[in-house]
């Protein structure tokens, strides 16, 4: 009788040890949760790196498709941000060039006016 109770107690403890009130994510779930958290916080570069790491380490995980679906918009966002930064730098260069051209044009107008006044004398 004592052995029966001991066996039941061991089964109960073993069952409780393997059961969790919510699904245990394991290392792959923790890695994906980290990537999701970084994306939600707006740290897109780190989130993209975390999704890439998850996909490299767990390519056959059941959540890999979702990770790829979450990663793609972030990758596109990062690409567009780089493109925007490049365009802003190009715009700043062009604005500086425009200032120079306007100054040159003003100098040419002044030269033209001086030549025109000399020609009238």
Secondary structure, 3 states (H helix, E strand, C coil): CHHHHHHHHHHHHHHHHHCCCCCCCHHHHHHHHHHHHHHHCCCHHHHHHHHHHHHHHCCCCCCHHHHHHHHHHHHHHHHHHHHHHHHHHHHHHHHHHHHHHHHHHHHHHHHHHHHHHHHHC
